[in-house]
Amino acid sequence: MKLIANRQLRGVYGLAAPGQTFDCPDDVAGELLRKQVARIAASPRVAYETKVIVPEAPEVSARQPFRDVPVLDAESPTVAPQSRRVFSTTNLPPLRDADPRGRGGRKGFGSKP
């Protein structure tokens, strides 16, 4: 048991000066307490410091409702409007037919001639 000496003590626990903390067997501690030459050492108190954290972000509020508002679409002069396409159907190149002979080149591995 941990005790604090009220005066100088000597015993199986060694030499204890006044105010010094020392350990001794429970039966000897009971006798020292009864004679009031020592007192029970209080457990050390642990003090915890806490820090209050304040959020730095601004408060969050509900968004404003979405409004479907028409937006003017001003086209730049370098872009052709969709109504007037750059190519007319007469200026387009003719479509090519698929090659009737199929794909040329060597046959792949494992193919039959």
C-alpha positions as CSV (number, residue, x, y, z in Angstrom):
1,M,0.0,0.0,0.0
2,K,1.2,3.5,-0.7
3,L,1.5,5.8,2.3
4,I,2.9,9.3,3.1
5,A,5.0,9.6,6.2
6,N,3.9,12.2,8.8
7,R,7.3,11.9,10.5
8,Q,10.5,10.1,9.9
9,L,9.9,6.4,9.8
10,R,12.1,3.3,9.5
11,G,11.0,-0.3,9.0
12,V,10.7,-3.1,6.4
13,Y,9.9,-0.3,3.9
14,G,13.2,1.5,4.4
15,L,13.8,5.0,5.7
16,A,10.9,7.5,4.9
17,A,11.3,11.3,5.6
18,P,8.3,13.4,6.6
19,G,6.1,14.0,3.5
20,Q,7.8,11.2,1.5
21,T,5.7,8.6,-0.3
22,F,6.6,4.9,0.4
23,D,5.3,1.4,-0.2
24,C,4.8,-1.1,2.6
25,P,2.9,-4.3,3.2
26,D,-0.8,-4.0,4.0
27,D,-0.5,-5.4,7.6
28,V,2.3,-2.9,8.4
29,A,0.3,-0.1,6.7
30,G,-2.7,-0.8,8.9
31,E,-0.6,-0.4,12.0
32,L,1.0,2.8,10.8
33,L,-2.4,4.3,10.0
34,R,-3.8,3.3,13.4
35,K,-0.8,5.0,15.1
36,Q,-1.4,8.1,12.8
37,V,2.3,8.3,11.9
38,A,1.4,7.9,8.2
39,R,-1.5,8.6,5.9
40,I,-2.8,7.1,2.7
41,A,-1.3,8.5,-0.4
42,A,-4.1,9.8,-2.6
43,S,-4.0,8.7,-6.2
44,P,-2.5,11.3,-8.5
45,R,-5.2,13.3,-10.1
46,V,-5.0,13.6,-13.8
47,A,-6.3,16.8,-15.3
48,Y,-7.3,16.7,-18.9
49,E,-7.4,19.9,-20.9
50,T,-9.8,20.1,-23.8
51,K,-9.9,22.6,-26.5
52,V,-13.2,23.8,-27.9
53,I,-13.1,23.7,-31.7
54,V,-15.2,26.3,-33.4
55,P,-15.9,25.5,-37.0
56,E,-14.7,28.2,-39.3
57,A,-17.0,27.4,-42.2
58,P,-20.0,29.7,-42.7
59,E,-23.4,28.4,-41.9
60,V,-25.0,26.3,-44.6
61,S,-28.4,27.3,-45.8
62,A,-30.8,25.9,-48.3
63,R,-30.2,26.8,-51.9
64,Q,-32.5,29.0,-53.8
65,P,-35.0,27.1,-56.0
66,F,-33.9,26.6,-59.6
67,R,-35.8,28.8,-62.0
68,D,-36.1,27.8,-65.7
69,V,-35.3,31.1,-67.3
70,P,-34.8,31.4,-71.0
71,V,-31.2,32.5,-71.9
72,L,-30.5,34.4,-75.1
73,D,-28.2,32.4,-77.3
74,A,-26.2,35.0,-79.1
75,E,-24.1,33.2,-81.7
76,S,-20.7,34.6,-82.5
77,P,-20.1,35.7,-86.1
78,T,-17.4,33.0,-86.6
79,V,-19.9,30.2,-85.9
80,A,-22.4,29.3,-88.6
81,P,-26.0,29.1,-87.3
82,Q,-27.6,25.7,-87.2
83,S,-30.2,26.9,-89.7
84,R,-27.5,27.6,-92.3
85,R,-25.1,24.7,-92.5
86,V,-21.6,25.1,-94.0
87,F,-22.0,22.3,-96.5
88,S,-25.0,21.9,-98.7
89,T,-26.0,18.5,-99.9
90,T,-24.6,19.3,-103.4
91,N,-21.2,20.2,-102.0
92,L,-20.8,16.9,-100.0
93,P,-18.5,14.2,-101.6
94,P,-20.4,11.1,-102.9
95,L,-20.7,8.2,-100.5
96,R,-18.5,5.2,-101.5
97,D,-19.9,1.7,-101.8
98,A,-18.4,-1.1,-99.7
99,D,-15.5,-2.9,-101.3
100,P,-17.1,-5.9,-103.1
101,R,-13.8,-7.9,-102.9
102,G,-13.7,-7.9,-99.1
103,R,-10.7,-7.3,-97.0
104,G,-7.4,-7.8,-98.6
105,G,-4.1,-8.9,-97.2
106,R,-2.7,-12.2,-95.8
107,K,-4.9,-14.8,-94.1
108,G,-4.7,-15.1,-90.4
109,F,-3.3,-18.0,-88.4
110,G,-5.4,-21.1,-88.5
111,S,-7.7,-19.9,-91.4
112,K,-8.5,-22.1,-94.2
113,P,-7.6,-21.1,-97.8
